[in-house]
Amino acid sequence: MSNNSIELKIENNIAYITLNRPEVFNSFNREMALRLIDTIESCKTNEDVRAIVLTGNGKAFCAGQDLKEVTSPELNPGFKKILEEHYNPIIKQIRTIEKPVIAAVNGVAAGAGANIALACDVIVANEHASFIQAFSKIGLIPDSAGTFFLPRLIGFQKASALAMLGDKVSAEEAERLGMIYKYVSADEFDDTIQKLATKLSKMPTKALGLIKKTFNESMTNDLDAQLALESKYQIECANSEDYTEGVSAFVEKRQPNFKGR
């Protein structure tokens, strides 16, 4: 399926979502943002999709907002719409979809593009990729949950400095800081993403979705609330078909065949 600014391919229970405006480094205009929202929503309801890979065409992952759009009197939707109808829904979708989302960062990820990547469950970067909180360079603050995820990933002091200074962070440095899961060479990148997505798609999707929900709520819960949440979701997992299959496979010394139920 191709709808111009967003490409979707579903193969072997994996949805590959590709940002497709390479001529502008996959920067977001309104059309691309709304199409991405619709595409993620379609993956949410598609039982054939058990893992999602988000990447970009060309040399960049995503350069953030298309500044030509916001400086055009005819095209500019205004920042209220951009945040409330574009980026905020995208971040919420990524965090609430009960399927693992891999950010395959193939090149520069700047501004909202960097923070959309940071909202994903697993981030793998090409060795040539970089991450830039570019907002302060044009008089803005980080949006797309950058002020939420970045300090939690790398610590308050480092996050504050990167947000204010707008320094470029290499893929190697991003891994060292704990900003991403790992970086790999350009030659290994596609194969690494394929193997990782395949592995996740064959795992117990129900449990992965509940891991995601539990991690989300850990951001604001105290210890007692988090322990209660773990109990709730662990009992739910223990009553799942996947748990029964996982235990049976372990006892029988065979590979499990999880169904995500």
BABAZA-625246 format. One record per residue (C-alpha): residue in three letters; x, y, z. Coordinates in pm, whole numbers, plus 50000, padded with zeros to 5 digits. Layout:
BEGIN
ALAXYZ;...
//
This chain:
BEGIN
MET500005000050000;SER501305034449913;ASN499615067349984;ASN502345091349875;SER503815105550196;ILE503415073250395;GLU504145038250270;LEU502795007150443;LYS503894971550377;ILE502644942350585;GLU504714910850563;ASN505014880950796;ASN503004898351071;ILE505234929251056;ALA503964963350945;TYR506684984450783;ILE505645021050797;THR507905043850596;LEU507915081750600;ASN508145090450233;ARG509085126650167;PRO512805120850106;GLU513205152949907;VAL512625172550233;PHE514275146850464;ASN510855132650554;SER509805164350734;PHE506165165150838;ASN503465184650664;ARG499815181250759;GLU499115154450499;MET501935131850615;ALA501045135950982;LEU497385127250928;ARG498275097750705;LEU500665084550969;ILE497915086851231;ASP495535067551004;THR498195041550924;ILE499075034551287;GLU495355032151365;SER494915006251090;CYS497754985751241;LYS496104987651581;THR492984970051456;ASN494724945951217;GLU495194912251390;ASP497744902251125;VAL500104929351254;ARG502094918551557;ALA505064942251532;ILE505634976151367;VAL508754991251213;LEU508805029051162;THR511525042550932;GLY512225068450664;ASN512995067750293;GLY516225082650168;LYS519005097650377;ALA516935108750677;PHE514615093250932;CYS512705125550985;ALA513795161851002;GLY510775172451208;GLN508305198751098;ASP508355211450740;LEU509175248050802;LYS507995257750455;GLU504495247750561;VAL504505268350882;THR505895298950704;SER503325297350423;PRO500275319750476;GLU498195295750265;LEU499375262350411;ASN500235269750775;PRO497805250951002;GLY499145269251310;PHE501005254551603;LYS497865246151799;LYS496695222851520;ILE500185209651455;LEU500585198951817;GLU497025188451902;GLU496145172151570;HIS499535159751446;TYR502305152451693;ASN500415146552018;PRO498145120051861;ILE501155103051697;ILE502995100552029;LYS499895087852209;GLN499315061751939;ILE502875048851959;ARG502685046052337;THR499205030652358;ILE499195006152068;GLU499564972052233;LYS502154960551983;PRO505914966851983;VAL507064996351773;ILE510644996751646;ALA512155029651532;ALA514595020851254;VAL516525053551245;ASN518245053250908;GLY519585088850914;VAL519145122051086;ALA516275124551336;ALA515725160751427;GLY513115180051620;ALA509785161751628;GLY511425134251423;ALA513895127151703;ASN511185126951968;ILE508855104251771;ALA511755079651756;LEU512345083052132;ALA508685074452197;CYS509085040452029;ASP509655008452225;VAL512964998652067;ILE515255022251879;VAL517935009151645;ALA520055034251456;ASN522235032151150;GLU525825042051231;HIS525325073551020;ALA522185084351208;SER522085113551449;PHE519625128851694;ILE519125166351731;GLN516835186151959;ALA516755213851702;PHE513955234451855;SER515985260452046;LYS517805270551727;ILE514575286351599;GLY513245298451934;LEU511035268852026;ILE510915242752301;PRO511025205052244;ASP507595190752171;SER506335156152070;ALA507015144852430;GLY510705153052407;THR510585169952748;PHE508965138252885;PHE511085110252740;LEU514535125552698;PRO515245133153067;ARG513885098853163;LEU516165081852912;ILE519435100552971;GLY518985121053289;PHE517895156553365;GLN521225174453324;LYS522205159352989;ALA518685163052851;SER518505199352958;ALA521815207052789;LEU520855189652465;ALA517485207352456;MET519035241552514;LEU522175237952301;GLY520695217052020;ASP523845195851993;LYS523945167851739;VAL524205133651905;SER525765105951698;ALA524275071051694;GLU527255057951891;GLU526865084952156;ALA523095079352169;GLU523685042752255;ARG526275051852518;LEU523845076252681;GLY521025050852687;MET518975071652444;ILE518615042152205;TYR518785004252224;LYS521775001451990;TYR523425013151672;VAL524734990751397;SER526774994951082;ALA525085005750762;ASP525734971550612;GLU524034953750903;PHE521164978150950;ASP518434963050732;ASP519204927550841;THR519244937551208;ILE515854954451180;GLN514404924650995;LYS515624899751255;LEU514504921151549;ALA511024927251405;THR510654890351322;LYS511644880351673;LEU509154904551832;SER506374893951594;LYS506754857951711;MET506694866352080;PRO503594866952306;THR502114899652181;LYS499604901952465;ALA502394901952722;LEU504414927152519;GLY501404950452508;LEU500984947752885;ILE504714953652940;LYS504244985652744;LYS501214996252950;THR503024988553275;PHE506065008753171;ASN503825037753065;GLU502155039153405;SER505465035653589;MET506235071153471;THR503785085353725;ASN502995057253973;ASP504455053854320;LEU505825019854429;ASP502575007254581;ALA500585016354273;GLN503124999954045;LEU503184967754247;ALA499394966454232;LEU499524972053857;GLU502074944353811;SER499804920654003;LYS496804930153788;TYR498574925253457;GLN500514894353566;ILE497244877153652;GLU495884887553313;CYS498954872853141;ALA498704840653346;ASN495174835653214;SER496244840052850;GLU496614813652581;ASP500184825452525;TYR501174817252882;THR499734782252852;GLU501584777452522;GLY504824791552662;VAL504844768352962;SER503894738252750;ALA506654745752501;PHE509194749252782;VAL508194716052939;GLU508124698552601;LYS511444714152496;ARG510094729252173;GLN509684763552022;PRO506454780652133;ASN503814791251881;PHE502384823052030;LYS499154837751894;GLY498994870452084;ARG495964859152283;
//
